[in-house]
């Protein structure tokens, strides 16, 4: 399914992962078989019926089973189902289930409350945590406090950061980062001094996520930590908290033995815009790791380092496509319009996702050469990746509104939905209120599945314009089948988030589960072979969907369209631009598996939008946990994963 970060130059925004997504076009499988929603009465719900209710996003009878079911395993399953459905009306029942006499039920209820993400659950979680004896249930409750994001959970997290149990410290640190509670900076700083490296890296991660400058002194010693993961997380965090005093240590880390540390140090120097890092970053353009070269090029652009122009021009011939794009973007940032002739060849040589991102970067320039390229590319939708990137770029050319707006209006008639969606958002950004009638029409036109993405972009544009006609169109969208559209409309109308209409979700593909699920996948790529252990117990429908697509040959020949240095590699888009999918969506199966190095997850553009795009994490990514389905883990070939760049192809995937 389309990813949320489709227009980012190199996809650093996640939350919008991956969490975030280049491939040859592959024929989609036959149309999905959709079964009718189950109709069993609450009293007769068994494990299969509960699973079906969850998959169809039907809460009927689940609270009854949770609170009154005679079987602990069914009560636990009902809790997990309510969490995955994420209906805020389930908070009361789930909070009551925190007092269930069976610990696994309490664990699932706590995890489910975290998935629902309603801050009103914080008092119940904190209260139960104070008396909970089961170690795993306590971890689930701490984790949930982070997901609900309420400051009322801060004292409980601060206490847990001092726990004698390492697993509680780990959970509390990650929860503090998710809650972004600045009152936890001091407790995290103390935890970062502990002997446990797993606590230290999580504390560093959390301090970075909170982004409070007071964290700087606590991060300084972690930059010299003996553990490379701690150094890596501390380096990233130093940039996130704007700790300029860390620049000299970050420069030294550009020579660290661990490539992940070098990537994060390069990123932080760019985030800090530290001039002292320029010479080290220029040298890093020769690093053995393409991830380091790529990130260093981008940071040199952020620094506007004029001395880097010559080595960046050399980097345009790098063997790694990501480095080429990073160098081209950096040259545009440093030299502006003068760099356009130099980087122009890359516009036709890069894979679609990177090409679209590079064209999008032209939106930050000012001059006739770049404008001419953008207008020409948006008018020609024979290459949708280029046209969509150009539309996105034109939305930031406010000084060129007279030329940009007519071109974007014309692009609303494109045959490609990605171009239409990008043009719609561009018109909203440029404030073109005369386009409201056309945008309102896009909001309701649903002839094809892809029209939902167009409608979502139209809703975003109407929310930006906020004319009386735009708001009238959005009022009718409060009952749209797509939750993302309902949420956009609700916020634009100034209504609270909890007033989002609970309209049933669009039909999801829910196939019968096989008697024996696939447990292993062998991914043969141009760079080598990667072995993946699949997790059907935690994500049965996601695994079956992946296995079915693999057996059909769907992935054969597709390119890894999206790679982000030290973050993810992503595949499964038949278009190669991050917008493609199999023509249907599957339900998310959020679980408590961690996103460590080599975790395999489903890419989304919002809840229940997964289809064929999947990713592998290059480093621990706690921010993805509970938000993107984990359905496997790399068990062999991680060195192959680390070499993959955009445009590298999958030869085949075999599942057993």
N, C-alpha and C positions, 0 to 999 in steps of 0.2 A: 504494500500500500504506500501511498505517497508519504514522504516524511515531512515533519514539521519544519526542518531546517533546510529546505530545498534551495533557498537563495543565498545562504551564507557562503562567503568566499571559500572557506575550507571547512565549514560545518561545525564551528566551535560551539554554537548554541545547541543545547541538547533538549532541553526540556521541550525542550521543545525540541533527541535522538532521535536522536537516534534515533533523539536517541537515541531524532534522532534524535544516509543512503549514500563501469559504464558498460552497457550490454548490447549485444546484437538482438534484434527483434526475434522473439520466440512465440510460436503460436500458443495461446492459452489453452488450458484443458477444457473439456466439455463443460457446459454450464452447470452450476452447482445444484445439487439436490437439496432442497429445503423442506424439512419436515414440519408438520404443524406443531404448535406449542402443546406440551403435555397437558392433560386434563384430569390427572389423578387427584382424588381428594386428599387433604392433608393427612388424614389418618392412615392412608394407604401408601404414602410416599416411602419408597425403598431407596437404596443407594443409586440405582439406575435412574429412578424418577428424579431424585435430587440433582443428579448430574445434568439431566435434561432441562430441568427448571433453570439451573444456573446458566447453561449454554444459551437458552432462549431468553435470558434476562427476565424471567418471570418469578417474582417473589412470593406468589400465592402459596400459602401453607408453610413457607420456610420458617417464619418466626414461631409458628406452632410447634414444628418439629424441634427447633432450637430450645424452646423453653419447656416442652412437655414430652418430647420423644423419650421412649424407654431405653433406646440404645445410645450409649455415649458416642459411638462412632458416627451414628447418623446425626446426632446433635452437633458434633464437630464439623461434619460435612455441611450441614445447614449453615453454620457460622461462616465457613469459608465461602460458600455460595453467596451469602448476603454481602460479604466483603467484596467479592469480585463484581457483583452487580452494582455496588456503590450507590444504593438508594439511601438518602439521608433519613428516610422514614424508618430505617432499620436500627438507628442508633439506640433507641430505648431498649429494644429486645437484646441487642448485643451487649449493652451495658449491664443488663440484668444477668446475662450469661457469664459475666465475669465472676459471679458467685456460684457457678455450677460446682457440684461436689467433685467432679472429675477434672483433673488438671489439663488433659489434652483439650477438653472443651473450652476451658478458660484461655488456653493458649490461642486457640483458633478465634475465639471471640475478640481477644485483644488485637490479634493480627488483622481481623476484619474491620475493627474500628479504625485502625490506621489506614486501611485501604479506602474506607468511606471518607476519611479526612475531615470530619466535622469537629471543630474546636470545642463544641459543647461536650464532647466525650472526655475531655481532659480531666475534670474532677473525678469522674468514676474510675478512670485508669490510675490516677495518682493515689486515690483512696485505697483501691484494691492492692496496688503495689506495696503499700505500707504493711499489709498483713499477709501477702502471698508467700507461701513456703516453697512452691515448686520453682526450681531454678529456670527451667525453660519458659514457664509462664511469665516469670519476672522479665526475662529478656524480651518476650513478645510485648509486654506492657511498656517497657522502656522504648522499644522500637516504635510502637504506636504513638507514644507521646511526641516523638519527632515528626511523624507524619501529620498529626493533627495540628501541629505548629502553634500551640497555645502557650503563652508565657506562663500560664498557671502551672505548667508542668516543669518549669525551670528548677524549683527547689528539689523535686524528686530526681531530676537528672543530675543536679549538682551533688546530691548525696551518692548516687550510683557511681559517679566518677571517682569516688573514694572507696568503692567497694573492694573487698578482699578477693572477690571473684572476677577473674579477668574477663569472662564473657559479659558480665554486667558493665564493666568499664568500657568494653568495646561497643556494646549496644548504646550506652549513654552518650559516648562521644559522637557516634554517627547521628544519633537523634538530635543532639545539640546542633550539629551542622544543618540538619534538615529544618529544625525549628528556627534557625538563624537568630537565636536569642542572645543578644549582646551581654546579658547579665551572666552568661556562662563563660565569658572569656577568661576570667580568673581561675575558675575550677578547671577549665581545660588546660590552662597554662601549667597548673600544678600537675595534672595528669601527664602532661608532656615530659615531665621530669622523671617519670617512673622507669623501672628497669625493663618493662615489657615493651618490646619494639612494636608489637601489634596495637598496643594502646597508643604509643607515641605517634605512629603514622595516622591513626584515626583522629587523634587530637589535632595534629597539624592540618588534616583535611577539614575538620570542623572549623578551626580558626579561619581558614581561608574562605569557607562558605559563609561564615558570619560577616567577614570583611571589615572587622573593626581594627583601626590602626593600633589600638592598644596591644594587639597580639604580636606586634613586631619583635619586642624583646624575647618573647617565649619562642619565637620561630628561629631566632639567630643561632642558638646552639644546635638545633635540629638540622640546620644546613650542613653541619659537620658530623652528623650522626654516623656511627659505623654501619647502620643498616641502609642499603640503597633505596628501599621503598620509603623510609622515613625522609631521607634527603630529597627524594623526588616530590613527595607531598609537601614538604616544607618549602621547596623552591617554588612550586606553583602557588602556594598560599602567600608567599612573600609578595608576589605580584598582585594577588587578589586583595591584600590588605594595604597596598600602596606603601610598603616599607622601603623607602628609598635608601635607608641606611644599609640595607642588605645587598645593594648593588655590587660592591667589591667581592663579596662571597659568591654571589651568583656568577660573576665573571669567572671566578676560579672553577666553579662547577661546570663550566663549558668544556673542561678537560676531564670531567669525572669518568671513571671506568664504565659506569652504567649508562647506556644510551637514554634510558627513560629520564634519568636525572638531567642529562644534557638538554633534552627536549624541553623539560619544564623550566630549566634555568633560562634557556633562550626565550621561551614564552614570557617569563616574568620580566626579563629585561625589556622586552617590547612593551609589556603592559605598564611598566614603570617609566618608559621613555627615558631610560638612563643613558646619557651620552657616553658614560664610562664603559658601557658594554659594546660599543660599536666595533672596536678593533677585534674583540674576541668573537663577535658574531660574524664579522667578515671572514675570519679564519675558519669558523665553523661551517662555512659554505663548502669546505673540503672534507667535512666529517665523513666517516665511513657509513654512517647511518643516514638513509634518505629522510627519515623523520626529523633528524637534527638539522639537516640541510634545509628542508622545507620550512621548519619553524624559524630558523635563523634568518632566512630570506624575508619572511613576513615581519619579523621584528625589526629588521633593518629598514623596511618600509615604514613601520610605525615610528621609527626614530628619525625618519627623513634624512638618513645619513648619505650625504652627497658623495662621500668618498667610496661608497659601496656600489656606485653605478657601474664601474668597470667589472668588478667580480660578479655582479648580478647579470650583466650581459653575457658573461661566460656561462653562468648557471642556466641561461636559456637553452643551452645545449645539453643539459644534464640528462642522464639516462632515465631518471625517475620523473614521471609526468607531474607529480605533485610539486616537485622542486621547480619545474619549469613554470607552472602556474604561479607559485609563490614568488619567484623572481620577477615575473611579468607584472604582478600586482605591486610589488615593491617598487619597481621602476616607475610605474604610473604614479605612485604616491610621492616619490622623490623628485621626478622630473616633470610630472604633469603632462600636459598636452604634447610636449616635446618627445615623450617616450612612445607615443602611439605608433609611429612607423617601425620602431624597434620591436615592439611586442606584437604587432599585427599578424606576423606569420603564425604565432601560437594560437590565434583565434581559429585557425583551420586545421591545426595539427593535434590539439588536445582532445581527449575523450569528451563526450557531451556534457557531463556534469561539471567538469572543470572548465570547459569552454563557456558554458553558461555563466559560471561564477566570474570568469575573467571579463566577459562582456558586461556583466553587472557592475564590475569595478569601474567601468568608464563613467558610471553615473556620478562619481565624485569629482570628475574633472570639469573644466569650463573652457570650451573652445570649439571651433567649427569642425576640426578633424574628428574628434570623438563623437560629436553630435551627428555628423554625417554617417558615421558607422552605425550608430544606434538607430537612426531613422531608417536606414537601408535594411538593417537586420529585422526590425520589428515589422516592416512591411512585407517581408518574405518569410512566410511560415512554413516553407519547405524544410527548414531545419528548426523544429520547435524549440530545441534547447537554446539556440541562439536568439530566437524571437522572444521567448519568455524572459531570458536574461536581459535583453534590450529593453523590454517593457518595464521590468523592475528598475533598470538603470534610469530610464526616462522619468520615473516617478520622483527621482531626487534632483532633477534638472529644473528646479523652480525658475531659474533665470531664463530657461528656454521653453516656458509654458506654451507660448504661441505655436511653436512647432510640435511640442510633445503631445499636447492634448488632442489635436486632430489625429495624430498617428495612433494614439491609444484608443480613441473612439473607433477608428477603423479596425483596430485589432480585436475589438469585441465581436467582430464578424468572422474571426478566424475559424477554421475547421478543427483546430487543435485546442482541446480544453485547457492545456497549460498556458497557452498564449492568452486566451480569453481571461483566465483567472488572474494572471499577472497584470494584464491591462486594466482589469476592473479595480484591483487594489491600487494601481498607479493613479487612476482617475480620482480615487478617494484621497490619496495622499496629496495630490495637486489641487484638491478643493474644487473640482469641476462639478458644480451643482447642476449644470444643465444635463449631465449624464444620469441623473437620478432615475428618470423613467426607464432607461435601458438597463440600469443596474437592478431596479425593482423587478423587471421582467426576468433577469437572470436568476433572481432569488427563488422564483417559483417554477422555472422550467426544469423538468427532470425527465427528459426523454431517455437518457442513458445513465448508467451508474456513475460515470465520471462527472456528470453535471452536479453532483453533490459538492465536489471541490470548487466548481465555478460558483455555486450558490454561497459557499462559505466565504469566498473572496468577495463576492458582491455584498454580503452582509457586513464584512469588515469595512468595505468602502462606504456603504451607507452609514455605518456607525461613525465614520470619520467626518462625513459631510454634515449630518445632523440637521438637515433642513426639515421643515414640517412634513414634506412628502417622504423624505427618507425615513423619518421616525414612524410615519404611518405604515410604511412597508415593513419596518422592523417589528411593529406591534403584531402584525399578522404572523411574523416568523417566530413568535414565542411558542408556537405549537408545532414548529417544524420537526420532522422526524429525526433530524440530525442534532444531537445534543450541542455540538460546537456552535451551530447556528443559533440555537435557543439561548446559549450563554452569551454570545455576542450581542444579540438583540436585548436581552435582559439588562446587561451592563450599560448599553448605549441609552436605554430608557431610564437609567438611574435607579433601577430596582435592585434589591439585595440578591445576592447569589442564591440564597435558599428559596427564592421564588421562581427558579427555573422550572418550567412546566415539565412534569414527569411523563412526557409523551413516549410511547413505546419506541424502542430503537428500530431502525430499518432491519429487515430480515437478515440474519447472519447465516453463513453456511454451517450447518450442524450435521455432519455425517455420522452414521453409526460407527462406534469404535470397534476395531478388530479384536478377535479373540487373543491374538498375540501382537503386541506392539513392537515396532522397530526400536532397537536399543543402541545401534551403532551406525555411524555414517562415515564413509570414506570419501573425502572431497579431493579430487585430483585436479590440481591447477597447473598452469604453465610454470609456476615457480616450484612446484613439488606437491607432496601429498600431506593432507591434514586429516587426522583421525578425531572423530567427535563421539563422545558418549552421550547419547540422548537420554532424556529424563521423562519417560512416559508417565511415571507415577505422579509427578508434580504438574505436568502439562500434557495430558494425553491427547487432546484435540489438536494442539499446536504441533506436537510430534507427528501425529498421523497426517496432518496437512502437509508438513514438510516432506514426509516420507512419500506421500502420494505424488507430489510434484516432482520429487527426485526420480521416482520410478518411471514417470511419464517422459523424462528427458527434458523437463521444463528448464532446468538450470544449465543444461549443456550449452557451452558457447557463450554464456552470459559473462559480462565483465564485472569486476568489482568497481562499481561506479563511484563509490564514496569511500575515501580514506581520510581520517583526521589524525595528525601526528599524536602518537601515544594515547589515542582515544579508541577508535574503532576502525575496522574495515567492514564494508557493507556490500551485499550482493542481492540478487533476486529481482532487479528491475528490468523488464524486457525492453523498455525504451532507452535505458542507459542514462536517464537524466534525473532519476529519483522520483518521478511521478508515476511510474508504471506498477501494475499489479496483475493478478490473475483474473480480475473481473468480479471478484466477490470479497467479502470480509469474513473473518473468523472471530469468535469471542476471545477476549484477552483471558489468560489464565495466570493472573498474578500469583506469585508464590514467594516463599522466604529463602529461596536459593540466592546466594550472594553473587554480585557481579565482580568476580575477581579476574585475574589475568586469564584470558581464554574462555570466558563465559560466552555462551551463544544465546542471543535473544532476538525477539521479533521487533522490527522497526514499525513505527506507527506514525499517523498524522492526527492522533486523537484516540480516545478509548474505542476499542472494538473496531479498529480500522486495519488490523494486520491482514496480510494475504500471502505474499511471496517474498517480501524483502526481509532479510535477516542480517545479523551482524555478529562480529566477534570482538570482544573488548581486548585492547592492548595493554591495559593497566586496570587496577581496581577502580570501579565506578559506582560508589554507593548511591550517587544521586539517581541512578537508573532503577534501583531496587524498589520493588513494589509499584513500579510505574510502567515497566516493560517486562513482558513474559520471558523468563529464563527457561530454555528448553533443552540445554545441552552444555557440554564443556569439552574443550580441546584436551585430549589426552596425549597426543603425539603430533609433532609438526608445528609447534608454536614458532620455531625459527622460520618456517615457511610463511606463516601469517605475518611475521614482522617484516618480511621482504616485499610483501604485496603492495603494489601501487595502483592507482586508478587506471583502468584499461587492461590490467592483467585478467586473463580469462579462466573460467572454470571449464575443464575438459569434460568432466562428468562427476556425478555424485551417486555412489552406491550405498544403499541402506540395507541393514539386516536386523 
